[in-house]
Amino acid sequence: MILIDRFLSDEQDPKAVEKVLGKLNDMLTTNEELIYLAVQKKPAVNLLPDCIAVSNKRIFYCEPANFGITMNFKDISWKSIKEVSFKEELFGSKFICVPQHGENIITEYIPKAQARKLYQAAYEQLEGFKEQQQQAEQAERRAQQSGTTERHPSAIDIPFVDITAAETPVAETPVIPAAPVEEPEDETTLKLRKLKTLYDKQLITQEEYEAKKADILDSF
């Protein structure tokens, strides 16, 4: 249950605050908290003032309808807001909300003290949201960059080699010359060889060797 007293610190209309908080209490989402509530104060008749409430997630615009019997609520999230500002005038201040798309939302006759605190609360929440959004975007960019620069070892490109087309050196087999085939010696050659052997062993003289050699060659 929302405590009303904390929203009456700057002379807000108690009846308007009570009525608005009774409706907003059922509209807040999980972890959503109201931070400040400003009540319009018109210079002449102020029977049905508009209210602006700031939470940690959005801005609520509360407008009485059907002569105060019902109330219309509009809200705009911080994601959809570009900037907020206020302008002091002769009778109160204007609170200005600039959305990302569409026309500015202007609420007049907000008491000056309430307008300053309303702006302060809205500005702090909007800047906090922008900072969180920037941090999330930076974290996402770092994650994307690390995903493209850091590669798993299994993803290393290995050049394809067609082993069927590669030239494989073949060990050369040394060529061994064929041994000459010895033809059988004829009778004349055999006689001359034996004669030479006898001469080498000095079993016959040179004259005998020459004479015998001549006889063998004559018979050839």
C-alpha positions in Angstrom: 0.0 0.0 0.0 1.4 3.4 -1.0 1.7 5.9 1.9 0.0 9.2 1.1 2.0 11.4 3.5 5.2 11.2 1.6 3.5 12.8 -1.5 2.2 15.8 0.5 5.5 17.5 1.2 5.1 20.3 -1.3 1.5 21.4 -0.6 0.0 18.9 -3.1 -3.8 18.7 -2.9 -4.5 15.9 -0.5 -7.8 14.8 -2.1 -6.2 14.7 -5.6 -3.2 12.7 -4.2 -5.4 10.2 -2.4 -7.6 9.7 -5.5 -4.6 9.2 -7.8 -2.7 7.0 -5.5 -5.7 4.7 -5.0 -5.7 4.1 -8.8 -1.9 3.9 -9.3 -1.5 1.4 -6.6 -3.2 -1.2 -8.8 -1.2 -0.2 -11.9 2.3 -0.5 -10.6 4.3 -3.5 -11.9 6.7 -5.7 -10.1 9.6 -3.7 -8.6 8.0 -0.5 -9.7 8.0 2.3 -7.2 6.5 5.8 -7.2 9.2 8.5 -6.6 7.3 11.8 -6.8 3.8 13.1 -7.6 3.0 16.7 -8.6 -0.5 18.2 -8.6 -1.7 20.9 -11.0 -2.8 24.2 -9.4 -4.8 26.4 -11.7 -5.0 30.1 -11.0 -8.8 30.4 -10.9 -10.8 27.2 -10.3 -8.8 24.2 -9.3 -11.5 21.6 -8.7 -10.2 18.9 -11.1 -6.4 19.2 -11.2 -4.2 17.0 -13.4 -1.5 15.0 -11.7 1.9 13.8 -12.9 3.6 10.9 -11.2 7.1 9.7 -11.7 8.1 6.1 -11.0 11.4 4.2 -11.6 10.0 2.8 -14.9 7.7 5.6 -16.4 5.8 8.8 -16.1 2.0 8.7 -15.4 -0.3 11.5 -16.6 -3.6 11.5 -14.6 -6.5 13.5 -15.9 -9.9 13.7 -14.3 -12.9 13.0 -16.5 -16.7 13.0 -16.3 -16.6 15.9 -13.7 -14.2 14.0 -11.5 -16.1 10.8 -11.4 -13.5 8.9 -13.5 -9.9 9.4 -14.3 -7.9 8.9 -17.5 -4.3 7.5 -17.2 -1.6 7.7 -19.8 1.9 6.6 -19.3 5.2 6.8 -21.2 8.2 4.6 -20.4 11.7 6.0 -20.1 12.7 4.1 -23.2 10.2 6.3 -25.2 11.4 9.6 -23.7 14.1 11.8 -25.3 14.3 14.5 -22.6 12.4 16.3 -19.9 12.4 20.0 -18.9 10.3 22.6 -17.1 9.7 26.3 -17.5 8.7 28.7 -14.8 6.0 31.2 -15.6 3.9 33.8 -13.8 1.4 31.2 -12.6 3.4 28.1 -11.8 5.5 26.2 -14.3 5.2 24.1 -17.4 6.5 20.5 -17.3 7.6 19.4 -20.7 8.2 15.8 -21.8 9.8 15.3 -25.2 9.1 11.8 -26.5 11.3 9.9 -29.0 8.4 10.1 -31.5 5.4 12.4 -31.6 4.5 15.8 -30.1 5.7 17.1 -26.8 3.6 16.5 -23.7 3.1 19.8 -21.9 1.4 20.2 -18.5 0.8 23.7 -17.3 0.2 25.3 -13.8 2.5 23.0 -11.8 3.5 24.8 -8.7 7.1 25.9 -9.0 8.5 23.9 -6.1 6.7 20.8 -7.3 7.9 21.4 -10.9 11.5 21.6 -9.8 11.3 18.3 -7.8 9.2 16.7 -10.6 11.9 17.6 -13.1 14.7 16.4 -10.8 13.1 13.0 -10.2 12.3 12.6 -13.9 15.7 13.7 -15.1 17.5 11.3 -12.7 15.4 8.4 -13.7 15.8 9.2 -17.4 19.6 9.6 -17.2 19.9 6.4 -15.2 18.0 4.5 -17.9 20.2 5.9 -20.6 23.3 4.9 -18.8 22.0 1.4 -18.3 21.1 1.2 -22.0 24.6 2.4 -23.0 26.3 -0.2 -20.8 24.1 -2.9 -22.2 25.0 -1.8 -25.8 28.7 -1.7 -25.0 28.6 -5.2 -23.4 26.8 -6.5 -26.5 29.4 -4.9 -28.8 32.2 -6.4 -26.8 30.5 -9.8 -26.9 30.2 -9.6 -30.7 33.8 -8.4 -31.2 35.1 -11.2 -29.0 33.0 -13.7 -30.9 34.7 -12.6 -34.2 38.3 -12.3 -33.0 38.5 -15.3 -30.7 38.3 -18.5 -32.5 38.3 -22.0 -31.1 41.3 -24.1 -32.0 39.0 -26.5 -33.8 38.0 -23.7 -36.1 41.5 -23.1 -37.4 41.6 -23.3 -41.2 43.8 -26.2 -42.4 44.7 -26.0 -46.1 43.2 -28.9 -48.1 45.8 -31.1 -49.8 44.6 -33.5 -52.5 46.8 -36.5 -51.7 45.7 -38.1 -55.0 47.2 -35.2 -57.0 50.3 -34.5 -54.9 53.6 -35.7 -56.3 55.1 -38.2 -53.9 58.8 -38.8 -54.4 59.6 -42.4 -55.3 62.8 -43.8 -54.1 65.0 -44.7 -57.0 66.1 -48.3 -57.1 69.8 -48.6 -58.0 70.4 -50.2 -61.3 72.8 -53.2 -60.8 74.6 -54.0 -64.0 74.1 -57.5 -65.1 77.0 -59.8 -64.6 78.6 -60.8 -67.9 77.7 -64.3 -69.0 80.9 -66.2 -69.5 80.9 -68.3 -72.6 82.5 -71.7 -72.3 86.2 -71.6 -73.5 87.0 -73.5 -76.6 89.7 -76.1 -76.7 92.4 -73.9 -78.3 91.9 -71.2 -75.6 92.0 -73.8 -72.9 95.3 -75.2 -74.2 96.9 -71.7 -74.4 95.8 -71.0 -70.8 97.3 -74.2 -69.5 100.5 -73.6 -71.5 100.8 -70.1 -70.0 100.3 -71.6 -66.5 103.2 -74.0 -67.0 105.4 -71.2 -68.2 104.5 -69.0 -65.3 105.4 -71.8 -62.9 108.7 -72.1 -64.7 108.0 -75.7 -65.6 109.0 -75.1 -69.2 111.4 -72.7 -70.8 110.6 -69.8 -72.9 111.7 -71.6 -76.0 109.5 -74.5 -75.2 106.6 -72.1 -74.5 107.0 -70.3 -77.7 107.4 -73.4 -79.8 104.4 -75.1 -78.2 102.3 -72.0 -78.5 103.1 -71.8 -82.2 102.0 -75.4 -82.7 98.6 -74.8 -80.9 97.9 -71.7 -83.0 98.9 -73.5 -86.2 96.4 -76.3 -85.4 93.6 -73.7 -84.8 
